[in-house]
């Protein structure tokens, strides 16, 4: 599986870019999965529902399934967060996995950047960031795309991972 990341500070446009990239790249006929890193406790379950009750009771894993989808919740009963590689190993094979977050991992990435957030550019100190998608032009030693030019960003990523030439 090919992997490529989208990173940036809060409110930089990562999630919107991810959403547009999934739509665009899927539209090219490639299969795409995503991984999203959360820096906080989150719940995909609803309090009071059977699956929530199973998990709270102490189940290590709860698989919730219907005719339309399934979700496997694995409760981390220790402080060790799984590595990105461990998580990628749990995904079914696809052409491309887009990763939102995991900015310090070693895979190639594109940085989403909005000037009005007043955050520093991550790319200046990180060579795993191969390009920047920004709402403002900037001189940089690697490609800079318009944050809203999804086609150009998608083509760059697909070229980087070898899915198109």
DSSP file (Angstrom, degrees, kcal/mol; ACC not computed):
  #  RESIDUE AA STRUCTURE BP1 BP2  ACC     N-H-->O    O-->H-N    N-H-->O    O-->H-N    TCO  KAPPA ALPHA  PHI   PSI    X-CA   Y-CA   Z-CA
    1    1 A X              0   0    0      0, 0.0     2,-0.3     0, 0.0    95,-0.2   0.000 360.0 360.0 360.0 139.6    0.0    0.0    0.0
    2    2 A X  E     -a   96   0A   0     93,-1.2    95,-2.7    92,-0.3     2,-0.4  -0.720 360.0-163.5 -88.0 141.7    1.1    3.5   -0.8
    3    3 A X  E     +a   97   0A   0     -2,-0.3     2,-0.3    93,-0.2   105,-0.3  -0.965  13.3 172.7-128.4 147.0    0.8    6.1    2.0
    4    4 A X  E     -a   98   0A   0     93,-2.1    95,-2.5    -2,-0.4     2,-0.3  -0.979  19.1-138.9-151.6 140.7    0.9    9.8    2.0
    5    5 A X  E     -ab  99 109A   0    103,-2.6   105,-2.1    -2,-0.3     2,-0.4  -0.668   8.6-156.8-106.6 155.8    0.3   12.3    4.8
    6    6 A X  E     +ab 100 110A   0     93,-3.1    95,-2.1    -2,-0.3     2,-0.3  -0.993  29.3 169.0-124.0 119.8   -1.5   15.6    5.2
    7    7 A X  E     + b   0 111A   0    103,-2.3   105,-3.2    -2,-0.4     2,-0.2  -0.770   9.5 124.9-127.2 171.0   -0.2   17.6    8.1
    8    8 A X        -     0   0    0     -2,-0.3   105,-0.1   103,-0.2     3,-0.1  -0.800  55.2 -72.2 155.3 167.0   -0.6   21.1    9.5
    9    9 A X  S >  S-     0   0    0    103,-0.4     3,-1.5    -2,-0.2     5,-0.3  -0.256  71.8 -63.1 -76.7 170.7   -1.5   23.0   12.6
   10   10 A X  T 3  S+     0   0    0      1,-0.3    -1,-0.2     2,-0.1   109,-0.1  -0.255 123.7  13.6 -55.1 138.5   -5.1   23.4   13.9
   11   11 A X  T 3  S+     0   0    0     -3,-0.1    -1,-0.3     1,-0.1    -2,-0.1   0.671  88.3 122.6  66.5  21.1   -7.4   25.2   11.4
   12   12 A X  S <  S-     0   0    0     -3,-1.5    -2,-0.1   100,-0.1    -1,-0.1   0.626  88.2-100.8 -85.3 -13.2   -4.9   25.0    8.6
   13   13 A X  S  > S+     0   0    0     -4,-0.2     4,-2.2    99,-0.1     5,-0.2   0.617  76.8 137.4 104.6  16.5   -7.3   23.2    6.3
   14   14 A X  H  > S+     0   0    0     -5,-0.3     4,-3.0     1,-0.2     5,-0.2   0.943  72.6  45.0 -60.4 -51.7   -6.2   19.6    6.7
   15   15 A X  H  > S+     0   0    0      1,-0.2     4,-2.6     2,-0.2    -1,-0.2   0.899 113.9  48.7 -66.5 -41.2   -9.6   17.9    7.0
   16   16 A X  H  > S+     0   0    0      2,-0.2     4,-2.3     1,-0.2    -1,-0.2   0.915 113.3  48.0 -62.7 -42.2  -11.1   19.8    4.1
   17   17 A X  H  X S+     0   0    0     -4,-2.2     4,-2.8     2,-0.2    -2,-0.2   0.925 111.4  50.6 -63.2 -44.6   -8.1   19.0    1.9
   18   18 A X  H  X S+     0   0    0     -4,-3.0     4,-2.7     1,-0.2     5,-0.2   0.941 110.3  49.8 -56.6 -48.8   -8.3   15.3    3.0
   19   19 A X  H  X S+     0   0    0     -4,-2.6     4,-1.9     1,-0.2    -1,-0.2   0.920 113.4  44.9 -58.9 -46.1  -12.0   15.2    2.1
   20   20 A X  H  X S+     0   0    0     -4,-2.3     4,-2.8     1,-0.2    -1,-0.2   0.885 112.5  52.3 -66.7 -38.3  -11.4   16.8   -1.4
   21   21 A X  H  X S+     0   0    0     -4,-2.8     4,-3.1     2,-0.2     5,-0.4   0.910 107.6  50.9 -65.0 -42.1   -8.4   14.5   -2.0
   22   22 A X  H  X S+     0   0    0     -4,-2.7     4,-2.2    -5,-0.2     5,-0.2   0.936 113.7  45.7 -59.8 -45.8  -10.4   11.4   -1.2
   23   23 A X  H  X S+     0   0    0     -4,-1.9     4,-1.8    -5,-0.2    -2,-0.2   0.940 116.9  44.1 -61.8 -48.0  -13.1   12.5   -3.6
   24   24 A X  H  X S+     0   0    0     -4,-2.8     4,-0.8     2,-0.2    -2,-0.2   0.947 117.0  43.1 -64.0 -51.3  -10.7   13.4   -6.4
   25   25 A X  H ><>S+     0   0    0     -4,-3.1     5,-1.5     1,-0.2     3,-0.6   0.878 113.8  51.4 -68.3 -38.0   -8.4   10.4   -6.1
   26   26 A X  H ><5S+     0   0    0     -4,-2.2     3,-1.8    -5,-0.4    -1,-0.2   0.880 104.6  58.9 -62.2 -37.2  -11.3    8.0   -5.8
   27   27 A X  H 3<5S+     0   0    0     -4,-1.8    -1,-0.2     1,-0.3    -2,-0.2   0.739  96.9  60.6 -64.3 -23.2  -12.8    9.6   -8.9
   28   28 A X  T <<5S-     0   0    0     -4,-0.8    -1,-0.3    -3,-0.6    -2,-0.2   0.549 125.9-102.8 -77.4  -8.2   -9.6    8.6  -10.8
   29   29 A X  T < 5S+     0   0    0     -3,-1.8     2,-0.3     1,-0.3    -3,-0.2   0.486  79.7 131.5  99.0   4.3  -10.5    5.0  -10.0
   30   30 A X      < -     0   0    0     -5,-1.5     2,-0.4    64,-0.0    -1,-0.3  -0.663  58.6-121.6 -88.8 146.2   -8.0    4.4   -7.2
   31   31 A X        -     0   0    0     -2,-0.3    65,-1.9    -3,-0.1    64,-0.6  -0.730  34.6-170.1 -85.4 135.7   -9.1    2.9   -3.9
   32   32 A X  E     -c   96   0A   0     -2,-0.4     2,-0.3    63,-0.2    65,-0.2  -0.984  14.4-179.7-131.8 135.2   -8.4    5.1   -1.0
   33   33 A X  E     -c   97   0A   0     63,-2.1    65,-2.7    -2,-0.4     2,-0.3  -0.866  16.9-144.0-121.9 164.1   -8.5    4.7    2.8
   34   34 A X  E     -c   98   0A   0     -2,-0.3     2,-0.4    63,-0.2    65,-0.2  -0.934  10.0-160.3-130.2 153.7   -7.7    7.2    5.5
   35   35 A X  E     -c   99   0A   0     63,-2.1    65,-3.3    -2,-0.3     2,-0.5  -0.999  12.1-166.0-127.8 130.4   -6.1    7.3    8.9
   36   36 A X  E     -c  100   0A   0     -2,-0.4     2,-0.5    63,-0.2    65,-0.2  -0.977  10.5-145.7-120.6 124.6   -6.8   10.2   11.2
   37   37 A X        -     0   0    0     63,-2.6     2,-0.4    -2,-0.5    -2,-0.0  -0.761  12.6-162.8 -90.1 131.5   -4.7   10.8   14.3
   38   38 A X        -     0   0    0     -2,-0.5     4,-0.1     2,-0.1    -2,-0.0  -0.945  13.9-158.5-113.9 134.9   -6.5   12.3   17.3
   39   39 A X  S    S+     0   0    0     -2,-0.4     2,-0.3     2,-0.1    -1,-0.1   0.267  75.7  49.6 -92.0  11.7   -4.6   13.9   20.2
   40   40 A X  S    S-     0   0    0      0, 0.0     2,-0.2     0, 0.0    -2,-0.1  -0.883  98.7 -78.1-142.3 168.8   -7.4   13.4   22.6
   41   41 A X        -     0   0    0     -2,-0.3     2,-0.3     2,-0.0    -2,-0.1  -0.528  53.6-179.4 -69.0 136.9   -9.8   10.7   23.9
   42   42 A X        -     0   0    0     -2,-0.2     2,-0.4    -4,-0.1    -4,-0.0  -0.933  18.7-148.4-136.8 161.4  -12.6   10.2   21.4
   43   43 A X        +     0   0    0     -2,-0.3    -2,-0.0     1,-0.1     0, 0.0  -0.995  16.7 178.5-133.5 127.9  -15.7    8.0   21.3
   44   44 A X  S    S+     0   0    0     -2,-0.4     2,-0.2     2,-0.0    -1,-0.1   0.374  71.0  79.1-100.5   0.2  -17.3    6.5   18.2
   45   45 A X  S    S-     0   0    0      6,-0.1     2,-0.5     7,-0.1    -2,-0.0  -0.649  79.3-123.8-105.5 161.5  -19.8    4.8   20.3
   46   46 A X    >   -     0   0    0     -2,-0.2     3,-2.1     1,-0.0     6,-0.4  -0.922  29.4-108.8-112.4 131.1  -23.0    6.2   22.0
   47   47 A X  T 3  S+     0   0    0     -2,-0.5     3,-0.1     1,-0.3     4,-0.0  -0.254 104.0  21.7 -54.0 134.5  -23.6    6.0   25.7
   48   48 A X  T 3  S+     0   0    0      1,-0.3    -1,-0.3     2,-0.1     2,-0.1   0.100  92.6 120.8  93.6 -22.4  -26.4    3.6   26.5
   49   49 A X  S <> S-     0   0    0     -3,-2.1     4,-2.4     1,-0.1    -1,-0.3  -0.374  76.3-111.2 -72.8 156.2  -26.1    1.6   23.3
   50   50 A X  H  > S+     0   0    0      1,-0.2     4,-2.3     2,-0.2     5,-0.2   0.897 117.0  50.4 -56.0 -45.6  -25.4   -2.1   23.5
   51   51 A X  H  > S+     0   0    0      1,-0.2     4,-2.2     2,-0.2    -1,-0.2   0.884 110.4  50.4 -63.9 -37.5  -21.9   -1.8   22.0
   52   52 A X  H  > S+     0   0    0     -6,-0.4     4,-2.8     1,-0.2     5,-0.2   0.922 110.0  50.5 -62.8 -44.6  -21.0    1.0   24.4
   53   53 A X  H  X S+     0   0    0     -4,-2.4     4,-1.7     1,-0.2    -2,-0.2   0.881 109.2  51.4 -63.2 -38.2  -22.2   -1.1   27.3
   54   54 A X  H  X>S+     0   0    0     -4,-2.3     5,-1.9    -5,-0.2     4,-0.5   0.933 112.9  45.5 -62.0 -46.1  -20.1   -4.1   26.2
   55   55 A X  H ><5S+     0   0    0     -4,-2.2     3,-1.4     1,-0.2    -2,-0.2   0.928 112.9  48.4 -65.4 -46.4  -17.0   -1.9   26.0
   56   56 A X  H 3<5S+     0   0    0     -4,-2.8    -1,-0.2     1,-0.3    -2,-0.2   0.820 103.3  63.1 -64.2 -30.8  -17.5   -0.2   29.3
   57   57 A X  H 3<5S-     0   0    0     -4,-1.7    -1,-0.3    -5,-0.2    -2,-0.2   0.680 130.8 -90.5 -68.5 -16.3  -18.1   -3.6   30.9
   58   58 A X  T <<5 +     0   0    0     -3,-1.4    -3,-0.2    -4,-0.5    -2,-0.2   0.466  68.8 157.1 123.7   3.1  -14.5   -4.4   30.0
   59   59 A X      < -     0   0    0     -5,-1.9    -1,-0.2     1,-0.2    16,-0.2  -0.375  34.8-148.6 -60.5 135.4  -14.5   -6.0   26.5
   60   60 A X  S    S+     0   0    0      1,-0.2    15,-3.0    14,-0.1     2,-0.4   0.892  83.0  16.9 -71.4 -41.6  -11.1   -5.6   24.8
   61   61 A X  E     -F   74   0B   0     13,-0.2     2,-0.4    -7,-0.0    -1,-0.2  -0.990  63.6-168.7-133.0 144.0  -12.7   -5.4   21.4
   62   62 A X  E     -F   73   0B   0     11,-2.4    11,-3.0    -2,-0.4     2,-0.6  -0.989   7.4-160.4-130.4 122.7  -16.3   -4.7   20.3
   63   63 A X  E     -F   72   0B   0     -2,-0.4     2,-0.5     9,-0.2     9,-0.2  -0.919   5.6-166.4-105.5 118.2  -17.2   -5.3   16.7
   64   64 A X  E     +F   71   0B   0      7,-2.9     7,-2.7    -2,-0.6     2,-0.4  -0.911  16.7 178.8-105.1 123.8  -20.4   -3.5   15.7
   65   65 A X  E     +F   70   0B   0     -2,-0.5     2,-0.3     5,-0.2     5,-0.2  -0.958  16.2 159.5-134.7 145.8  -21.8   -4.7   12.4
   66   66 A X        -     0   0    0      3,-2.3    -2,-0.0    -2,-0.4     0, 0.0  -0.827  57.9 -88.1-142.3-176.2  -24.8   -4.0   10.1
   67   67 A X  S    S+     0   0    0     -2,-0.3     3,-0.1     1,-0.2    -2,-0.0   0.762 125.3  44.2 -68.6 -23.2  -25.5   -4.7    6.4
   68   68 A X  S    S-     0   0    0      1,-0.2     2,-0.3     0, 0.0    -1,-0.2   0.760 124.1 -18.3 -95.3 -27.9  -23.9   -1.3    5.5
   69   69 A X        -     0   0    0      2,-0.0    -3,-2.3     0, 0.0     2,-0.3  -0.984  49.6-139.1-165.6 167.1  -20.7   -1.1    7.6
   70   70 A X  E     -F   65   0B   0     -2,-0.3     2,-0.4    -5,-0.2    -5,-0.2  -0.987   9.2-161.1-136.7 153.3  -18.8   -2.5   10.5
   71   71 A X  E     -F   64   0B   0     -7,-2.7    -7,-2.9    -2,-0.3     2,-0.6  -0.997   5.1-156.8-133.0 128.6  -16.7   -0.8   13.1
   72   72 A X  E     -F   63   0B   0     -2,-0.4     2,-0.6    -9,-0.2    -9,-0.2  -0.925   9.7-164.3-106.5 116.7  -14.1   -2.6   15.3
   73   73 A X  E     -F   62   0B   0    -11,-3.0   -11,-2.4    -2,-0.6     2,-0.6  -0.889   1.9-167.7-102.6 125.8  -13.4   -0.7   18.5
   74   74 A X  E     -F   61   0B   0     -2,-0.6     2,-0.5   -13,-0.2   -13,-0.2  -0.957  15.2-141.6-115.3 115.8  -10.3   -1.8   20.3
   75   75 A X        -     0   0    0    -15,-3.0     2,-1.0    -2,-0.6    -2,-0.0  -0.653   8.2-140.4 -82.5 123.1  -10.0   -0.5   23.8
   76   76 A X        +     0   0    0     -2,-0.5    -1,-0.1     1,-0.2     5,-0.0  -0.736  21.5 179.7 -83.3 105.9   -6.5    0.5   24.8
   77   77 A X        +     0   0    0     -2,-1.0     2,-0.2     3,-0.0    -1,-0.2   0.404  65.4  52.6 -90.3   2.8   -6.2   -0.7   28.4
   78   78 A X  S    S-     0   0    0      2,-0.2    -2,-0.0    -3,-0.0     0, 0.0  -0.722  93.0-107.1-125.6 178.4   -2.6    0.5   28.7
   79   79 A X  S    S+     0   0    0     -2,-0.2     2,-0.6     2,-0.1    -3,-0.0   0.492  82.1 110.3 -86.1  -3.6   -0.9    3.8   28.0
   80   80 A X        -     0   0    0      1,-0.0     2,-0.4     3,-0.0    -2,-0.2  -0.628  57.6-151.2 -81.5 118.5    0.8    2.6   24.8
   81   81 A X        -     0   0    0     -2,-0.6    -2,-0.1     1,-0.1    -1,-0.0  -0.707  27.5-109.9 -83.0 135.9   -0.6    4.2   21.6
   82   82 A X        -     0   0    0     -2,-0.4    -1,-0.1     1,-0.1     2,-0.1  -0.326  34.5-111.9 -64.6 149.0   -0.2    1.9   18.6
   83   83 A X     >  -     0   0    0      1,-0.1     4,-2.1    -3,-0.0     5,-0.2  -0.336  24.6-110.3 -74.9 162.6    2.3    3.0   16.0
   84   84 A X  H  > S+     0   0    0      1,-0.2     4,-2.8     2,-0.2     5,-0.2   0.908 120.1  53.7 -59.3 -42.4    1.2    4.2   12.6
   85   85 A X  H  > S+     0   0    0      1,-0.2     4,-1.7     2,-0.2    -1,-0.2   0.887 107.0  51.2 -62.1 -38.8    2.7    1.0   11.0
   86   86 A X  H  4 S+     0   0    0      2,-0.2     4,-0.4     1,-0.2    -1,-0.2   0.917 112.5  46.5 -62.4 -42.3    0.7   -1.2   13.4
   87   87 A X  H >< S+     0   0    0     -4,-2.1     3,-1.6     1,-0.2     4,-0.4   0.904 108.3  54.6 -67.8 -41.0   -2.5    0.7   12.5
   88   88 A X  H >< S+     0   0    0     -4,-2.8     3,-1.4     1,-0.3    -1,-0.2   0.854 100.4  62.2 -60.5 -33.7   -1.7    0.5    8.7
   89   89 A X  T 3< S+     0   0    0     -4,-1.7    -1,-0.3     1,-0.3    -2,-0.2   0.655  97.4  58.5 -65.7 -15.5   -1.4   -3.3    9.1
   90   90 A X  T <  S+     0   0    0     -3,-1.6    -1,-0.3    -4,-0.4     2,-0.2   0.572  89.0  93.7 -89.2 -10.8   -5.0   -3.4   10.2
   91   91 A X  S <  S-     0   0    0     -3,-1.4     2,-0.1    -4,-0.4     3,-0.1  -0.551  81.2-113.8 -84.9 147.1   -6.4   -1.9    7.0
   92   92 A X        -     0   0    0     -2,-0.2    -1,-0.1     1,-0.1    -2,-0.1  -0.483  52.4 -84.2 -68.3 148.8   -7.5   -3.9    4.0
   93   93 A X        +     0   0    0     -2,-0.1     2,-0.3   -92,-0.0    -1,-0.1  -0.305  60.3 161.9 -60.5 136.2   -5.3   -3.4    1.0
   94   94 A X        -     0   0    0     -3,-0.1   -92,-0.3     1,-0.1     3,-0.1  -0.883  50.3-106.5-141.7 172.5   -6.0   -0.3   -1.1
   95   95 A X  S    S+     0   0    0    -64,-0.6   -93,-1.2    -2,-0.3     2,-0.4   0.900 100.4  10.8 -69.2 -40.3   -4.1    1.8   -3.7
   96   96 A X  E     -ac   2  32A   0    -65,-1.9   -63,-2.1   -95,-0.2     2,-0.5  -0.997  56.1-158.3-146.6 134.8   -3.5    4.7   -1.3
   97   97 A X  E     -ac   3  33A   0    -95,-2.7   -93,-2.1    -2,-0.4     2,-0.5  -0.970  15.7-155.7-109.8 120.9   -3.8    5.5    2.4
   98   98 A X  E     -ac   4  34A   0    -65,-2.7   -63,-2.1    -2,-0.5     2,-0.5  -0.847  10.1-155.9 -95.3 130.8   -4.1    9.2    3.1
   99   99 A X  E     -ac   5  35A   0    -95,-2.5   -93,-3.1    -2,-0.5     2,-0.7  -0.928   6.6-159.1-114.6 120.8   -3.0   10.0    6.7
  100  100 A X  E     -ac   6  36A   0    -65,-3.3   -63,-2.6    -2,-0.5     2,-0.3  -0.885  69.2  -5.1 -98.8 117.8   -4.1   13.1    8.5
  101  101 A X  S    S+     0   0    0    -95,-2.1   -95,-0.2    -2,-0.7    -2,-0.1  -0.718  70.9 117.6 100.5-155.2   -1.8   13.9   11.3
  102  102 A X    >   +     0   0    0     -2,-0.3     3,-1.6     1,-0.1     5,-0.2   0.913  39.7 168.5  52.5  45.7    1.2   11.8   12.5
  103  103 A X  T 3   +     0   0    0      1,-0.3    -1,-0.1   -95,-0.1    25,-0.1   0.701  67.6  52.8 -65.7 -20.0    3.3   14.8   11.5
  104  104 A X  T 3  S+     0   0    0     24,-0.0    -1,-0.3     2,-0.0    -2,-0.1   0.486  86.9 102.3 -95.2  -2.6    6.5   13.5   13.2
  105  105 A X  S <  S-     0   0    0     -3,-1.6    23,-0.1     1,-0.1     0, 0.0  -0.330  81.6-113.3 -77.1 166.3    6.4   10.1   11.4
  106  106 A X  S    S+     0   0    0     -2,-0.1    -1,-0.1     2,-0.0     3,-0.1   0.404  76.2 108.9 -87.1   1.2    8.8    9.4    8.5
  107  107 A X  S    S-     0   0    0     -5,-0.2  -103,-0.1     1,-0.1     2,-0.1  -0.338  79.9 -89.8 -74.9 160.7    6.3    9.1    5.6
  108  108 A X        -     0   0    0   -105,-0.3  -103,-2.6    21,-0.1     2,-0.3  -0.402  53.7-179.9 -70.2 147.0    6.1   11.7    2.9
  109  109 A X  E     -bd   5 129A   0     19,-2.4    21,-2.7  -105,-0.2    22,-0.8  -0.929  29.6-138.7-144.3 162.5    3.6   14.5    3.5
  110  110 A X  E     -bd   6 131A   0   -105,-2.1  -103,-2.3    -2,-0.3     2,-0.5  -0.987  27.7-134.7-120.3 139.0    2.1   17.7    2.2
  111  111 A X  E     -bd   7 132A   0     20,-2.3    22,-3.4    -2,-0.4     2,-0.5  -0.814   5.4-146.9 -97.6 129.0    1.5   20.5    4.7
  112  112 A X  E     - d   0 133A   0   -105,-3.2     2,-0.4    -2,-0.5  -103,-0.4  -0.809  26.9-177.3 -87.3 131.8   -1.8   22.5    4.7
  113  113 A X  E     - d   0 134A   0     20,-2.5    22,-1.4    -2,-0.5     2,-0.5  -0.990  21.1-175.5-140.9 128.3   -1.1   26.1    5.6
  114  114 A X    >   -     0   0    0     -2,-0.4     3,-1.4    20,-0.2     5,-0.5  -0.991  18.4-149.6-120.7 123.4   -3.3   29.1    6.2
  115  115 A X  G >  S+     0   0    0     -2,-0.5     3,-1.9     1,-0.3    -1,-0.1   0.844  91.2  65.8 -60.5 -36.5   -1.5   32.4    6.9
  116  116 A X  G 3  S+     0   0    0      1,-0.3    -1,-0.3     2,-0.1  -104,-0.0   0.636  87.4  68.9 -67.7 -12.2   -4.2   33.8    9.1
  117  117 A X  G <  S-     0   0    0     -3,-1.4    -1,-0.3     2,-0.1    -2,-0.2   0.672  95.1-140.9 -76.9 -14.5   -3.7   31.1   11.8
  118  118 A X    <   +     0   0    0     -3,-1.9     2,-0.3    -4,-0.3    -2,-0.1   0.759  51.5 141.4  59.8  27.0   -0.3   32.8   12.6
  119  119 A X        -     0   0    0     -5,-0.5    -1,-0.2     1,-0.1    -2,-0.1  -0.691  56.4-103.9 -93.6 152.5    1.3   29.4   13.0
  120  120 A X        -     0   0    0     -2,-0.3     2,-0.5    -3,-0.1  -111,-0.2  -0.361  38.5-100.2 -71.0 156.6    4.9   28.7   11.8
  121  121 A X        -     0   0    0      1,-0.2     3,-0.5  -113,-0.1     4,-0.3  -0.661  26.0-158.3 -75.6 124.6    5.4   26.6    8.7
  122  122 A X  S >  S+     0   0    0     -2,-0.5     3,-1.7     1,-0.2     4,-0.2   0.853  84.1  70.3 -70.9 -35.0    6.3   23.0    9.7
  123  123 A X  G >  S+     0   0    0      1,-0.3     3,-1.3     2,-0.2    -1,-0.2   0.758  81.5  71.9 -57.9 -29.6    8.0   22.4    6.3
  124  124 A X  G 3  S+     0   0    0     -3,-0.5    -1,-0.3     1,-0.3    -2,-0.1   0.795 111.6  28.6 -62.0 -26.2   11.0   24.7    7.0
  125  125 A X  G <  S+     0   0    0     -3,-1.7     2,-0.4    -4,-0.3    -1,-0.3   0.239 113.7  69.0-115.3  14.3   12.3   22.2    9.5
  126  126 A X    X   -     0   0    0     -3,-1.3     3,-1.2    -4,-0.2    -1,-0.1  -0.901  49.6-172.3-141.5 107.0   11.0   18.9    8.1
  127  127 A X  T 3  S+     0   0    0     -2,-0.4    -1,-0.1     1,-0.3    -4,-0.1   0.570  82.6  74.5 -77.1  -8.2   12.2   17.3    4.8
  128  128 A X  T 3  S+     0   0    0    -25,-0.1   -19,-2.4   -20,-0.1     2,-0.9   0.681  77.7  86.6 -74.4 -14.9    9.4   14.6    5.0
  129  129 A X  E <   -d  109   0A   0     -3,-1.2   -19,-0.2   -21,-0.2    -3,-0.1  -0.771  60.9-178.6 -84.3 107.7    7.1   17.5    3.9
  130  130 A X  E     -     0   0A   0    -21,-2.7    13,-0.6    -2,-0.9     2,-0.3   0.630  60.8  -0.4 -87.1 -16.1    7.5   17.3    0.2
  131  131 A X  E     -de 110 143A   0    -22,-0.8   -20,-2.3    11,-0.2     2,-0.4  -0.971  63.4-127.5-163.1 167.4    5.1   20.2   -0.7
  132  132 A X  E     -de 111 144A   0     11,-2.2    13,-3.3    -2,-0.3     2,-0.6  -0.986   5.0-156.0-127.2 137.3    2.9   22.8    0.9
  133  133 A X  E     +de 112 145A   0    -22,-3.4   -20,-2.5    -2,-0.4     2,-0.3  -0.961  35.0 168.3-109.3 112.7   -0.8   23.6    0.0
  134  134 A X  E     -de 113 146A   0     11,-2.9    13,-2.4    -2,-0.6    14,-0.3  -0.855  49.3-138.3-130.8 156.5   -1.3   27.2    1.1
  135  135 A X  S    S+     0   0    0    -22,-1.4     2,-0.3    -2,-0.3   -21,-0.1   0.323  95.8  50.0 -92.2   7.4   -3.8   30.0    0.8
  136  136 A X  S    S-     0   0    0    -23,-0.2    -1,-0.1     2,-0.0   -23,-0.0  -0.998  90.8-109.6-143.2 140.2   -0.9   32.5    0.3
  137  137 A X        +     0   0    0     -2,-0.3     2,-0.3    -3,-0.0    -2,-0.1  -0.343  41.8 174.7 -65.8 150.9    2.1   32.4   -2.1
  138  138 A X        -     0   0    0     -4,-0.1     2,-0.5     2,-0.1    -4,-0.0  -0.982  36.0-113.2-156.2 145.1    5.5   31.8   -0.5
  139  139 A X        +     0   0    0     -2,-0.3     2,-0.3     2,-0.1    -2,-0.0  -0.703  51.3 156.0 -79.0 126.5    9.1   31.2   -1.5
  140  140 A X        -     0   0    0     -2,-0.5     4,-0.1     2,-0.2    -2,-0.1  -0.981  54.2-118.7-150.2 156.7   10.0   27.7   -0.6
  141  141 A X  S    S+     0   0    0     -2,-0.3     2,-0.3     2,-0.1    -2,-0.1   0.237  98.9  44.3 -84.0  14.4   12.6   25.0   -1.6
  142  142 A X  S    S-     0   0    0    -10,-0.0   -11,-0.2     1,-0.0    -2,-0.2  -0.923 106.6 -60.2-147.2 170.4    9.7   22.6   -2.6
  143  143 A X  E     -e  131   0A   0    -13,-0.6   -11,-2.2    -2,-0.3     2,-0.4  -0.195  42.1-160.6 -60.1 142.9    6.4   22.9   -4.5
  144  144 A X  E     -e  132   0A   0    -13,-0.2     2,-0.3    -4,-0.1   -11,-0.2  -0.993  11.0-171.6-123.8 122.6    3.7   25.2   -3.2
  145  145 A X  E     -e  133   0A   0    -13,-3.3   -11,-2.9    -2,-0.4     2,-0.3  -0.764  34.5 -97.8-109.5 155.3    0.2   24.6   -4.4
  146  146 A X  E >   -e  134   0A   0     -2,-0.3     3,-2.1   -13,-0.2   -11,-0.2  -0.578  34.9-127.4 -66.7 133.8   -2.9   26.7   -3.9
  147  147 A X  T 3  S+     0   0    0    -13,-2.4   -12,-0.1    -2,-0.3    -1,-0.1   0.774 109.4  47.8 -56.7 -27.8   -4.8   25.1   -0.9
  148  148 A X  T 3  S+     0   0    0    -14,-0.3     2,-1.7     1,-0.1    -1,-0.3   0.419  82.8  97.2 -95.7   1.2   -7.9   24.9   -3.1
  149  149 A X    <>  +     0   0    0     -3,-2.1     4,-2.1     1,-0.2     5,-0.2  -0.556  45.1 165.0 -90.0  73.7   -6.3   23.4   -6.2
  150  150 A X  H  >  +     0   0    0     -2,-1.7     4,-3.1     1,-0.2     5,-0.2   0.855  69.0  56.6 -60.6 -38.7   -7.2   19.8   -5.3
  151  151 A X  H  > S+     0   0    0     -3,-0.2     4,-2.7     1,-0.2    -1,-0.2   0.934 109.1  45.6 -61.4 -46.5   -6.5   18.5   -8.8
  152  152 A X  H  > S+     0   0    0      2,-0.2     4,-2.1     1,-0.2    -1,-0.2   0.907 115.3  47.1 -64.4 -41.3   -2.9   19.7   -8.7
  153  153 A X  H  X S+     0   0    0     -4,-2.1     4,-2.5     2,-0.2    -2,-0.2   0.928 113.4  48.5 -65.8 -44.7   -2.3   18.4   -5.1
  154  154 A X  H  X S+     0   0    0     -4,-3.1     4,-2.8     1,-0.2     5,-0.2   0.926 112.0  48.8 -61.0 -45.6   -3.9   15.0   -6.0
  155  155 A X  H  X S+     0   0    0     -4,-2.7     4,-2.1    -5,-0.2    -1,-0.2   0.892 110.7  51.4 -62.9 -39.0   -1.8   14.7   -9.1
  156  156 A X  H  X S+     0   0    0     -4,-2.1     4,-2.7    -5,-0.2    -2,-0.2   0.945 112.6  45.2 -61.3 -48.6    1.4   15.6   -7.1
  157  157 A X  H  X S+     0   0    0     -4,-2.5     4,-2.3     1,-0.2     6,-0.2   0.938 113.0  49.7 -62.1 -47.5    0.6   13.0   -4.5
  158  158 A X  H  <>S+     0   0    0     -4,-2.8     5,-2.4     1,-0.2     6,-1.4   0.866 113.2  47.3 -61.9 -36.0   -0.2   10.3   -7.0
  159  159 A X  H ><5S+     0   0    0     -4,-2.1     3,-0.8    -5,-0.2    -1,-0.2   0.910 109.4  54.1 -68.6 -42.6    3.0   11.1   -8.9
  160  160 A X  H 3<5S+     0   0    0     -4,-2.7    -2,-0.2     1,-0.2    -1,-0.2   0.885 112.9  42.2 -58.4 -41.1    5.0   11.0   -5.7
  161  161 A X  T 3<5S-     0   0    0     -4,-2.3    -1,-0.2    -5,-0.1    -2,-0.2   0.473 116.1-113.1 -90.0  -1.0    3.7    7.5   -4.7
  162  162 A X  T < 5S+     0   0    0     -3,-0.8    -3,-0.2    -4,-0.4    -4,-0.1   0.672  82.3 120.9  83.5  17.2    4.1    6.2   -8.3
  163  163 A X  S   <S+     0   0    0     -5,-2.4     2,-0.3    -6,-0.2    -4,-0.2   0.736  84.1  18.2 -86.2 -22.1    0.4    5.7   -9.1
  164  164 A X              0   0    0     -6,-1.4    -2,-0.3    -9,-0.1    -1,-0.2  -0.949 360.0 360.0-136.5 162.4    0.6    8.1  -12.1
  165  165 A X              0   0    0     -2,-0.3    -6,-0.1    -3,-0.1    -1,-0.0   0.415 360.0 360.0-100.3 360.0    3.6    9.4  -14.1
